[in-house]
């Protein structure tokens, strides 16, 4: 039970950081003006849940299981 919550929290935090990173690339492409804030917010509202949905399969694994994939 606790492992699931830890994985969900890590997944949410990781995708939040990835969204902020991607927003840094997309923000200069959005034209300045009164629509800038709305479009930036819309980018976050669309990308963050999309990344979470795409990476949810990783939440089934434990942290050490995922770490072993990178330490071959």
MARZA-256845 format. One record per atom (N, C-alpha, C): y, z, x. Coordinates in Angstrom, 1 decimal, decimal comma. Layout:
REM residues N
+--------+--------+--------+
|     yy |     zz |     xx |
+--------+--------+--------+
|      Y |      Z |      X |
...
+--------+--------+--------+
REM end
This chain:
REM residues 72
+--------+--------+--------+
|     yy |     zz |     xx |
+--------+--------+--------+
|   -1,2 |    0,0 |    0,8 |
|    0,0 |    0,0 |    0,0 |
|    1,3 |    0,0 |    0,9 |
|    1,3 |    0,9 |    1,8 |
|    2,5 |    1,0 |    2,7 |
|    2,6 |   -0,3 |    3,6 |
|    1,5 |   -0,9 |    4,0 |
|    1,5 |   -2,1 |    4,8 |
|    2,2 |   -3,2 |    4,1 |
|    1,9 |   -3,3 |    2,8 |
|    2,5 |   -4,3 |    1,9 |
|    4,0 |   -4,2 |    1,8 |
|    4,5 |   -2,9 |    1,7 |
|    5,9 |   -2,7 |    1,6 |
|    6,6 |   -3,0 |    2,9 |
|    5,9 |   -2,6 |    4,0 |
|    6,5 |   -2,9 |    5,3 |
|    6,6 |   -4,4 |    5,6 |
|    5,5 |   -5,1 |    5,2 |
|    5,6 |   -6,6 |    5,4 |
|    6,6 |   -7,2 |    4,5 |
|    6,8 |   -6,8 |    3,3 |
|    7,8 |   -7,3 |    2,4 |
|    9,2 |   -7,1 |    2,9 |
|    9,4 |   -5,8 |    3,4 |
|   10,7 |   -5,5 |    4,0 |
|   11,0 |   -6,4 |    5,2 |
|   10,0 |   -6,5 |    6,1 |
|   10,2 |   -7,3 |    7,3 |
|   10,5 |   -8,8 |    6,9 |
|    9,7 |   -9,3 |    5,9 |
|    9,9 |  -10,7 |    5,4 |
|   11,3 |  -10,9 |    4,9 |
|   11,8 |   -9,9 |    4,1 |
|   13,1 |  -10,1 |    3,5 |
|   14,2 |  -10,0 |    4,5 |
|   14,0 |   -9,1 |    5,5 |
|   15,0 |   -9,0 |    6,6 |
|   15,0 |  -10,2 |    7,5 |
|   13,8 |  -10,7 |    7,8 |
|   13,7 |  -11,9 |    8,6 |
|   14,3 |  -13,1 |    8,0 |
|   14,0 |  -13,3 |    6,7 |
|   14,6 |  -14,5 |    6,0 |
|   16,1 |  -14,3 |    5,8 |
|   16,6 |  -13,1 |    5,7 |
|   18,0 |  -12,9 |    5,6 |
|   18,7 |  -13,2 |    6,9 |
|   18,1 |  -12,9 |    8,0 |
|   18,7 |  -13,2 |    9,3 |
|   18,7 |  -14,7 |    9,5 |
|   17,5 |  -15,4 |    9,1 |
|   17,4 |  -16,8 |    9,2 |
|   18,5 |  -17,5 |    8,3 |
|   18,7 |  -17,0 |    7,2 |
|   19,7 |  -17,6 |    6,3 |
|   21,1 |  -17,4 |    6,9 |
|   21,4 |  -16,3 |    7,4 |
|   22,7 |  -16,1 |    8,1 |
|   22,9 |  -17,1 |    9,2 |
|   21,8 |  -17,3 |   10,0 |
|   21,9 |  -18,2 |   11,1 |
|   22,1 |  -19,6 |   10,6 |
|   21,4 |  -20,0 |    9,6 |
|   21,6 |  -21,4 |    9,1 |
|   22,9 |  -21,5 |    8,4 |
|   23,4 |  -20,5 |    7,8 |
|   24,8 |  -20,5 |    7,2 |
|   25,8 |  -20,8 |    8,2 |
|   25,6 |  -20,3 |    9,4 |
|   26,5 |  -20,6 |   10,5 |
|   26,6 |  -22,0 |   10,9 |
|   25,5 |  -22,7 |   10,7 |
|   25,5 |  -24,2 |   10,9 |
|   26,1 |  -25,0 |    9,8 |
|   25,8 |  -24,5 |    8,6 |
|   26,2 |  -25,2 |    7,4 |
|   27,7 |  -25,0 |    7,0 |
|   28,2 |  -23,8 |    7,4 |
|   29,6 |  -23,4 |    7,0 |
|   30,7 |  -24,4 |    7,5 |
|   30,6 |  -24,9 |    8,7 |
|   31,6 |  -25,9 |    9,2 |
|   31,5 |  -27,2 |    8,5 |
|   30,4 |  -27,5 |    7,9 |
|   30,2 |  -28,8 |    7,2 |
|   30,9 |  -28,7 |    5,8 |
|   31,1 |  -27,5 |    5,2 |
|   31,7 |  -27,4 |    3,9 |
|   33,2 |  -27,5 |    4,1 |
|   33,8 |  -28,4 |    3,3 |
|   35,3 |  -28,6 |    3,4 |
|   36,0 |  -27,3 |    3,0 |
|   37,1 |  -26,9 |    3,8 |
|   37,9 |  -25,8 |    3,5 |
|   38,6 |  -26,0 |    2,2 |
|   38,8 |  -25,0 |    1,4 |
|   39,5 |  -25,1 |    0,2 |
|   39,0 |  -24,1 |   -0,8 |
|   39,4 |  -24,3 |   -2,1 |
|   39,0 |  -23,3 |   -3,1 |
|   37,5 |  -23,3 |   -3,4 |
|   36,8 |  -24,4 |   -3,1 |
|   35,3 |  -24,4 |   -3,3 |
|   34,5 |  -23,9 |   -2,2 |
|   35,1 |  -23,6 |   -1,0 |
|   34,4 |  -23,2 |    0,1 |
|   33,6 |  -21,9 |   -0,1 |
|   34,2 |  -20,9 |   -0,7 |
|   33,5 |  -19,6 |   -0,9 |
|   32,3 |  -19,8 |   -1,9 |
|   32,6 |  -20,6 |   -3,0 |
|   31,5 |  -20,9 |   -3,9 |
|   30,3 |  -21,6 |   -3,3 |
|   30,6 |  -22,6 |   -2,6 |
|   29,5 |  -23,4 |   -2,0 |
|   28,8 |  -22,6 |   -0,9 |
|   29,5 |  -21,8 |   -0,1 |
|   28,8 |  -20,9 |    0,9 |
|   27,9 |  -19,9 |    0,2 |
|   28,4 |  -19,3 |   -0,9 |
|   27,6 |  -18,4 |   -1,7 |
|   26,4 |  -19,1 |   -2,3 |
|   26,6 |  -20,3 |   -2,8 |
|   25,5 |  -21,1 |   -3,4 |
|   24,4 |  -21,4 |   -2,3 |
|   24,9 |  -21,7 |   -1,1 |
|   23,9 |  -22,0 |    0,0 |
|   23,0 |  -20,8 |    0,2 |
|   23,6 |  -19,6 |    0,3 |
|   22,9 |  -18,4 |    0,5 |
|   21,9 |  -18,1 |   -0,7 |
|   22,4 |  -18,3 |   -1,9 |
|   21,6 |  -18,0 |   -3,1 |
|   20,4 |  -19,0 |   -3,2 |
|   20,5 |  -20,2 |   -2,7 |
|   19,4 |  -21,1 |   -2,7 |
|   18,5 |  -21,0 |   -1,5 |
|   19,1 |  -20,8 |   -0,3 |
|   18,2 |  -20,9 |    0,9 |
|   17,4 |  -19,6 |    1,1 |
|   18,0 |  -18,4 |    0,8 |
|   17,3 |  -17,2 |    1,1 |
|   16,0 |  -17,0 |    0,2 |
|   16,1 |  -17,2 |   -1,1 |
|   14,8 |  -17,1 |   -1,8 |
|   13,9 |  -18,3 |   -1,5 |
|   14,4 |  -19,4 |   -1,1 |
|   13,5 |  -20,5 |   -0,7 |
|   12,7 |  -20,2 |    0,6 |
|   13,4 |  -19,6 |    1,5 |
|   12,7 |  -19,2 |    2,8 |
|   11,7 |  -18,1 |    2,5 |
|   12,1 |  -17,2 |    1,6 |
|   11,2 |  -16,1 |    1,3 |
|    9,9 |  -16,6 |    0,6 |
|   10,1 |  -17,6 |   -0,3 |
|    9,0 |  -18,1 |   -1,0 |
|    8,1 |  -18,9 |    0,0 |
|    8,7 |  -19,7 |    0,9 |
|    7,9 |  -20,5 |    1,8 |
|    7,2 |  -19,6 |    2,8 |
|    7,7 |  -18,5 |    3,2 |
|    7,1 |  -17,6 |    4,2 |
|    6,3 |  -16,5 |    3,6 |
|    6,1 |  -16,4 |    2,3 |
|    5,4 |  -15,3 |    1,7 |
|    4,0 |  -15,2 |    2,1 |
|    3,4 |  -16,3 |    2,6 |
|    2,0 |  -16,2 |    3,0 |
|    1,8 |  -15,3 |    4,3 |
|    2,9 |  -15,2 |    5,1 |
|    2,9 |  -14,3 |    6,2 |
|    2,9 |  -12,8 |    5,8 |
|    3,3 |  -12,5 |    4,6 |
|    3,3 |  -11,1 |    4,2 |
|    1,9 |  -10,6 |    4,0 |
|    1,0 |  -11,4 |    3,8 |
|   -0,4 |  -11,0 |    3,6 |
|   -1,0 |  -10,4 |    4,9 |
|   -0,5 |  -10,8 |    6,0 |
|   -1,0 |  -10,4 |    7,3 |
|   -0,3 |   -9,2 |    7,8 |
|   -1,0 |   -8,4 |    8,6 |
|   -0,3 |   -7,2 |    9,3 |
|    0,5 |   -7,7 |   10,4 |
|    1,4 |   -6,9 |   10,9 |
|    2,3 |   -7,2 |   12,0 |
|    1,5 |   -7,5 |   13,2 |
|    0,5 |   -6,7 |   13,6 |
|   -0,3 |   -7,0 |   14,8 |
|   -1,1 |   -8,2 |   14,7 |
|   -1,6 |   -8,6 |   13,5 |
|   -2,3 |   -9,8 |   13,3 |
|   -1,4 |  -11,0 |   13,6 |
|   -0,2 |  -11,0 |   13,2 |
|    0,8 |  -12,1 |   13,4 |
|    1,2 |  -12,1 |   14,9 |
|    1,3 |  -10,9 |   15,5 |
|    1,6 |  -10,9 |   16,9 |
|    0,5 |  -11,5 |   17,8 |
|   -0,7 |  -11,3 |   17,4 |
|   -1,8 |  -11,9 |   18,2 |
|   -1,8 |  -13,4 |   18,1 |
|   -1,2 |  -14,0 |   17,1 |
|   -1,1 |  -15,5 |   17,1 |
|   -0,3 |  -16,0 |   18,2 |
|    0,7 |  -15,3 |   18,7 |
|    1,7 |  -15,7 |   19,7 |
|    1,2 |  -15,3 |   21,1 |
|    0,2 |  -14,5 |   21,2 |
|   -0,2 |  -13,9 |   22,5 |
|   -1,6 |  -14,5 |   22,9 |
|   -1,8 |  -15,7 |   22,8 |
|   -3,1 |  -16,3 |   23,1 |
|   -3,3 |  -16,2 |   24,6 |
+--------+--------+--------+
REM end
